[in-house]
Amino acid sequence: MAATLLSINNYYYPRGGAEVVFFRHNGMLHDAGFHVVPFAMNHRMNVGGAERSEFASELEYGRESDGLVTKIRKGLKSVYSFEARSKLARLIDRSAPDVCHAHNIYHHLSPSILGLVRARGIPLVMTLHDLKIACPAYTMLSRDGVCERCRDGRLYQVVTNRCMKGSLALSALVMVESYLHLWLGSYSRNVDRFLVPSRFYLRKLVEWGHPAERFEYVPNFVSADSFEACYAPGTRFVYFGRLAREKGIATLIRAAAEAKVGVDLIGAGPAEPELRALAVGCDVRFLGFMTGAKLNAAVSSARAVVVPSEWYENAPLAVLEGAALGKPLIVARIGGLPELVVENESGWTFESGSVGELAAALRRVADLPDAEVAAAGLAARRHVEDEFSPRRYLERIRGVYSRLGVVWP
């Protein structure tokens, strides 16, 4: 009889990198012989379309039609969802899972469900796609950049600095949520193993006082076979992802102007108007949001992929996919990004936020012979195939589950 995996995430559609990992994980475990039972919230974009009675009801924020009472109700539910806990209890009764693997659950399903899983005696694993168990704002990013003011239990700093979208009310809500679940021990008492996709996140969480033995390094993966590599280098550099302040794109535009190189920006986001204004007179093209074959073709035509982030990135799938397409990487030395590059082989790093260092890296790669750039792209592809493959991921997951007493099918 197949073992049953209870797989939990707020969203049940590929909304972002965390959801992509969630779906890939489910598919891989299904192929390995598990019966996969998902739990998420209903949403109009969910895979399959139809509303599922076993899912929690949709919980979204920022709707202009919401009155004060509705906003308060949603706020309380995001802190502790009795509905999600009740529906999950019924799903556990029906499916009798052998192991539970949670991904992003806060603000929607809420950590209320973790104690239930523990009470039922089900081994519980949680992949940390961000720093939420330490930082109420989950990014360790405030208005003035990277921020660790909440360290040593000073979670009130999220309100002092209005870290959540500059909103006092929203920041206060996440402060209450964080203090409540710290007091309840929702994470510390109930999760058997936390999986971290970057060694940086593991070190950072241990620095903040979490016990190292509760964490295991399990990096994200991509199936390189799904990407047709193009090692022939183009002349332009490419960034693809969200156009947001913390992504360091303003630094990239300034560096490109200094290095006198062309840059293509692929994506959309709130910073686009100011970035367009900054790019006037520079050789910068805004190509808009792309996915699938169109995105792959645009990246494949580049000389290198640039990731100029200015916050604690974890292990972005976009970086791995760029490497799988045969492109060398130029990444900021921040968060987990340097772990994805073999310096001077598959790519190059620079000090995060430094226009001068990034300009020098761009100029260096622009001046390299095409054969050397192609060799770096080949090294990037091989690094992904060796270290971030589906096979390696499955081996690591099997080890984690087995150590918790889960019998592999």
RARAQUI-V788438 format. One record per residue. N is the residue number from 0. PHI is phi in whole degrees, -180 to 180 (NA if undefined). OMEGA is omega in whole degrees, -180 to 180 (999 if undefined). Layout:
# RARAQUI-V788438
n=N phi=PHI omega=OMEGA
n=N phi=PHI omega=OMEGA
This chain:
# RARAQUI-V788438
n=0 phi=NA omega=-177
n=1 phi=-67 omega=172
n=2 phi=-71 omega=-177
n=3 phi=-110 omega=176
n=4 phi=-104 omega=171
n=5 phi=-92 omega=-174
n=6 phi=-112 omega=-169
n=7 phi=-121 omega=174
n=8 phi=-157 omega=179
n=9 phi=-54 omega=-173
n=10 phi=-105 omega=179
n=11 phi=-117 omega=171
n=12 phi=-149 omega=-175
n=13 phi=-73 omega=-176
n=14 phi=-76 omega=-178
n=15 phi=-163 omega=-177
n=16 phi=-59 omega=-180
n=17 phi=-61 omega=-180
n=18 phi=-70 omega=177
n=19 phi=-61 omega=177
n=20 phi=-62 omega=178
n=21 phi=-56 omega=-179
n=22 phi=-69 omega=179
n=23 phi=-65 omega=178
n=24 phi=-61 omega=180
n=25 phi=-60 omega=-180
n=26 phi=-64 omega=180
n=27 phi=-65 omega=-180
n=28 phi=-69 omega=175
n=29 phi=-62 omega=180
n=30 phi=-66 omega=180
n=31 phi=-82 omega=176
n=32 phi=113 omega=179
n=33 phi=-81 omega=166
n=34 phi=-90 omega=-174
n=35 phi=-97 omega=178
n=36 phi=-114 omega=-179
n=37 phi=-86 omega=171
n=38 phi=-139 omega=-178
n=39 phi=-155 omega=174
n=40 phi=-108 omega=176
n=41 phi=-69 omega=-179
n=42 phi=-158 omega=-176
n=43 phi=-62 omega=-179
n=44 phi=-98 omega=-177
n=45 phi=-59 omega=174
n=46 phi=-58 omega=-178
n=47 phi=96 omega=174
n=48 phi=81 omega=-172
n=49 phi=-69 omega=176
n=50 phi=-68 omega=-178
n=51 phi=-111 omega=-175
n=52 phi=-64 omega=-178
n=53 phi=-82 omega=180
n=54 phi=-85 omega=174
n=55 phi=-72 omega=180
n=56 phi=-72 omega=-176
n=57 phi=-64 omega=177
n=58 phi=-135 omega=179
n=59 phi=-128 omega=-174
n=60 phi=-118 omega=171
n=61 phi=82 omega=179
n=62 phi=-80 omega=-177
n=63 phi=-64 omega=-178
n=64 phi=-77 omega=-178
n=65 phi=-72 omega=175
n=66 phi=-84 omega=-177
n=67 phi=-61 omega=-178
n=68 phi=-63 omega=179
n=69 phi=-64 omega=179
n=70 phi=-64 omega=179
n=71 phi=-66 omega=180
n=72 phi=-61 omega=179
n=73 phi=-64 omega=180
n=74 phi=-62 omega=179
n=75 phi=-64 omega=-180
n=76 phi=-67 omega=179
n=77 phi=-69 omega=178
n=78 phi=-77 omega=-179
n=79 phi=-153 omega=-176
n=80 phi=-96 omega=175
n=81 phi=-68 omega=180
n=82 phi=-64 omega=180
n=83 phi=-61 omega=180
n=84 phi=-64 omega=-179
n=85 phi=-67 omega=-179
n=86 phi=-68 omega=178
n=87 phi=-67 omega=178
n=88 phi=-60 omega=179
n=89 phi=-67 omega=180
n=90 phi=-67 omega=177
n=91 phi=-64 omega=178
n=92 phi=-59 omega=-177
n=93 phi=-79 omega=-170
n=94 phi=-102 omega=180
n=95 phi=47 omega=-176
n=96 phi=-68 omega=177
n=97 phi=-89 omega=179
n=98 phi=-155 omega=177
n=99 phi=-120 omega=178
n=100 phi=-125 omega=-179
n=101 phi=-103 omega=176
n=102 phi=-119 omega=178
n=103 phi=-81 omega=-177
n=104 phi=-129 omega=-173
n=105 phi=-74 omega=179
n=106 phi=73 omega=179
n=107 phi=-131 omega=175
n=108 phi=-70 omega=178
n=109 phi=78 omega=179
n=110 phi=-70 omega=178
n=111 phi=-57 omega=-175
n=112 phi=-78 omega=-173
n=113 phi=-68 omega=178
n=114 phi=-64 omega=178
n=115 phi=-64 omega=-180
n=116 phi=-61 omega=178
n=117 phi=-62 omega=-179
n=118 phi=-63 omega=179
n=119 phi=-85 omega=177
n=120 phi=76 omega=-178
n=121 phi=-95 omega=176
n=122 phi=-56 omega=-174
n=123 phi=-123 omega=178
n=124 phi=-116 omega=180
n=125 phi=-136 omega=175
n=126 phi=-85 omega=-179
n=127 phi=-96 omega=179
n=128 phi=-86 omega=179
n=129 phi=-155 omega=-173
n=130 phi=-108 omega=-174
n=131 phi=-58 omega=-177
n=132 phi=-68 omega=175
n=133 phi=-110 omega=-173
n=134 phi=-107 omega=179
n=135 phi=-54 omega=-179
n=136 phi=-84 omega=174
n=137 phi=67 omega=-179
n=138 phi=-110 omega=-169
n=139 phi=52 omega=-179
n=140 phi=-135 omega=177
n=141 phi=-116 omega=-177
n=142 phi=-64 omega=-179
n=143 phi=-103 omega=176
n=144 phi=109 omega=-179
n=145 phi=-57 omega=-171
n=146 phi=-140 omega=175
n=147 phi=-127 omega=-177
n=148 phi=-68 omega=-178
n=149 phi=-81 omega=-179
n=150 phi=-60 omega=179
n=151 phi=63 omega=173
n=152 phi=82 omega=-179
n=153 phi=-85 omega=-175
n=154 phi=-69 omega=178
n=155 phi=-63 omega=-180
n=156 phi=-62 omega=179
n=157 phi=-65 omega=177
n=158 phi=-83 omega=-180
n=159 phi=-54 omega=-177
n=160 phi=-102 omega=179
n=161 phi=47 omega=-172
n=162 phi=-71 omega=-178
n=163 phi=-92 omega=176
n=164 phi=56 omega=180
n=165 phi=72 omega=-175
n=166 phi=-97 omega=177
n=167 phi=-66 omega=-178
n=168 phi=-64 omega=-179
n=169 phi=-67 omega=179
n=170 phi=-66 omega=178
n=171 phi=-65 omega=-180
n=172 phi=-64 omega=-179
n=173 phi=-72 omega=174
n=174 phi=-65 omega=178
n=175 phi=-61 omega=178
n=176 phi=-58 omega=-176
n=177 phi=-67 omega=178
n=178 phi=-64 omega=-180
n=179 phi=-61 omega=-175
n=180 phi=-77 omega=170
n=181 phi=-68 omega=179
n=182 phi=-66 omega=179
n=183 phi=-73 omega=-175
n=184 phi=68 omega=-175
n=185 phi=-57 omega=178
n=186 phi=-91 omega=-172
n=187 phi=-67 omega=-176
n=188 phi=-91 omega=-167
n=189 phi=-111 omega=-177
n=190 phi=-91 omega=-180
n=191 phi=-75 omega=-180
n=192 phi=-142 omega=171
n=193 phi=-100 omega=177
n=194 phi=-102 omega=-179
n=195 phi=-120 omega=-179
n=196 phi=-74 omega=177
n=197 phi=-134 omega=176
n=198 phi=-67 omega=178
n=199 phi=-60 omega=180
n=200 phi=-62 omega=179
n=201 phi=-60 omega=-180
n=202 phi=-62 omega=-177
n=203 phi=-64 omega=-179
n=204 phi=-68 omega=176
n=205 phi=-67 omega=176
n=206 phi=-57 omega=-179
n=207 phi=-83 omega=172
n=208 phi=105 omega=179
n=209 phi=-81 omega=-178
n=210 phi=-68 omega=-175
n=211 phi=-60 omega=-176
n=212 phi=-69 omega=179
n=213 phi=-87 omega=-174
n=214 phi=-112 omega=172
n=215 phi=-137 omega=179
n=216 phi=-81 omega=176
n=217 phi=-135 omega=-176
n=218 phi=-69 omega=174
n=219 phi=-65 omega=-178
n=220 phi=-139 omega=169
n=221 phi=-135 omega=174
n=222 phi=-89 omega=-177
n=223 phi=-59 omega=-180
n=224 phi=-63 omega=-180
n=225 phi=-82 omega=-177
n=226 phi=-120 omega=177
n=227 phi=-88 omega=-176
n=228 phi=-70 omega=174
n=229 phi=-128 omega=-175
n=230 phi=-86 omega=180
n=231 phi=-65 omega=-176
n=232 phi=-81 omega=172
n=233 phi=-86 omega=-179
n=234 phi=-106 omega=-175
n=235 phi=-105 omega=176
n=236 phi=-98 omega=-176
n=237 phi=-134 omega=167
n=238 phi=-118 omega=172
n=239 phi=-135 omega=-176
n=240 phi=154 omega=-177
n=241 phi=-74 omega=176
n=242 phi=-91 omega=-178
n=243 phi=-134 omega=-174
n=244 phi=-55 omega=-174
n=245 phi=-70 omega=-179
n=246 phi=-80 omega=174
n=247 phi=74 omega=-175
n=248 phi=-72 omega=176
n=249 phi=-62 omega=177
n=250 phi=-62 omega=179
n=251 phi=-63 omega=-180
n=252 phi=-62 omega=179
n=253 phi=-64 omega=-179
n=254 phi=-68 omega=179
n=255 phi=-64 omega=178
n=256 phi=-65 omega=-180
n=257 phi=-67 omega=-178
n=258 phi=-83 omega=-178
n=259 phi=58 omega=177
n=260 phi=-126 omega=179
n=261 phi=-93 omega=-179
n=262 phi=-132 omega=173
n=263 phi=-108 omega=178
n=264 phi=-108 omega=-179
n=265 phi=-113 omega=179
n=266 phi=141 omega=179
n=267 phi=-143 omega=179
n=268 phi=164 omega=-172
n=269 phi=-67 omega=-177
n=270 phi=-87 omega=-173
n=271 phi=-58 omega=-178
n=272 phi=-59 omega=-178
n=273 phi=-70 omega=178
n=274 phi=-69 omega=177
n=275 phi=-62 omega=179
n=276 phi=-65 omega=180
n=277 phi=-66 omega=-174
n=278 phi=-84 omega=180
n=279 phi=-59 omega=-179
n=280 phi=87 omega=178
n=281 phi=-103 omega=178
n=282 phi=-85 omega=-178
n=283 phi=-125 omega=179
n=284 phi=-111 omega=175
n=285 phi=-98 omega=-174
n=286 phi=-96 omega=177
n=287 phi=81 omega=-178
n=288 phi=-76 omega=178
n=289 phi=-139 omega=173
n=290 phi=-142 omega=171
n=291 phi=59 omega=-174
n=292 phi=-62 omega=180
n=293 phi=-65 omega=178
n=294 phi=-65 omega=-180
n=295 phi=-59 omega=180
n=296 phi=-66 omega=-180
n=297 phi=-66 omega=179
n=298 phi=-69 omega=-178
n=299 phi=-63 omega=-179
n=300 phi=-84 omega=-175
n=301 phi=-84 omega=174
n=302 phi=-86 omega=178
n=303 phi=-159 omega=176
n=304 phi=-95 omega=-179
n=305 phi=-111 omega=178
n=306 phi=-126 omega=-171
n=307 phi=-96 omega=-171
n=308 phi=-55 omega=179
n=309 phi=-128 omega=172
n=310 phi=-145 omega=-176
n=311 phi=-75 omega=175
n=312 phi=-60 omega=180
n=313 phi=-92 omega=179
n=314 phi=-150 omega=-171
n=315 phi=-62 omega=177
n=316 phi=-63 omega=-179
n=317 phi=-59 omega=179
n=318 phi=-66 omega=-180
n=319 phi=-65 omega=-180
n=320 phi=-70 omega=176
n=321 phi=-62 omega=177
n=322 phi=-66 omega=179
n=323 phi=-63 omega=177
n=324 phi=-82 omega=176
n=325 phi=87 omega=-179
n=326 phi=-105 omega=173
n=327 phi=-68 omega=-172
n=328 phi=-118 omega=171
n=329 phi=-121 omega=-172
n=330 phi=-127 omega=177
n=331 phi=-73 omega=176
n=332 phi=-83 omega=179
n=333 phi=-157 omega=179
n=334 phi=59 omega=-179
n=335 phi=-89 omega=-175
n=336 phi=-60 omega=-178
n=337 phi=-61 omega=179
n=338 phi=-68 omega=-176
n=339 phi=-93 omega=-176
n=340 phi=-127 omega=167
n=341 phi=-95 omega=-172
n=342 phi=-55 omega=179
n=343 phi=66 omega=174
n=344 phi=-118 omega=179
n=345 phi=-100 omega=-180
n=346 phi=171 omega=-174
n=347 phi=-143 omega=179
n=348 phi=-118 omega=178
n=349 phi=-147 omega=180
n=350 phi=-65 omega=-179
n=351 phi=-58 omega=178
n=352 phi=86 omega=-178
n=353 phi=-92 omega=177
n=354 phi=-63 omega=-177
n=355 phi=-63 omega=-180
n=356 phi=-67 omega=179
n=357 phi=-68 omega=178
n=358 phi=-60 omega=179
n=359 phi=-64 omega=179
n=360 phi=-66 omega=179
n=361 phi=-63 omega=-180
n=362 phi=-64 omega=180
n=363 phi=-62 omega=-178
n=364 phi=-70 omega=177
n=365 phi=-63 omega=-176
n=366 phi=-88 omega=180
n=367 phi=-64 omega=172
n=368 phi=-60 omega=-178
n=369 phi=-56 omega=-179
n=370 phi=-63 omega=179
n=371 phi=-72 omega=176
n=372 phi=-66 omega=178
n=373 phi=-63 omega=178
n=374 phi=-64 omega=177
n=375 phi=-66 omega=177
n=376 phi=-64 omega=177
n=377 phi=-65 omega=178
n=378 phi=-64 omega=178
n=379 phi=-64 omega=178
n=380 phi=-61 omega=-178
n=381 phi=-67 omega=178
n=382 phi=-63 omega=177
n=383 phi=-65 omega=-179
n=384 phi=-63 omega=-176
n=385 phi=-83 omega=-169
n=386 phi=-104 omega=-173
n=387 phi=-127 omega=-177
n=388 phi=-89 omega=173
n=389 phi=-57 omega=-179
n=390 phi=-63 omega=-180
n=391 phi=-65 omega=179
n=392 phi=-62 omega=-179
n=393 phi=-63 omega=177
n=394 phi=-60 omega=-179
n=395 phi=-67 omega=179
n=396 phi=-64 omega=179
n=397 phi=-60 omega=178
n=398 phi=-62 omega=179
n=399 phi=-62 omega=-178
n=400 phi=-62 omega=-177
n=401 phi=-64 omega=179
n=402 phi=-67 omega=176
n=403 phi=-95 omega=176
n=404 phi=89 omega=179
n=405 phi=-82 omega=180
n=406 phi=-83 omega=-180
n=407 phi=-71 omega=-178
n=408 phi=-59 omega=999
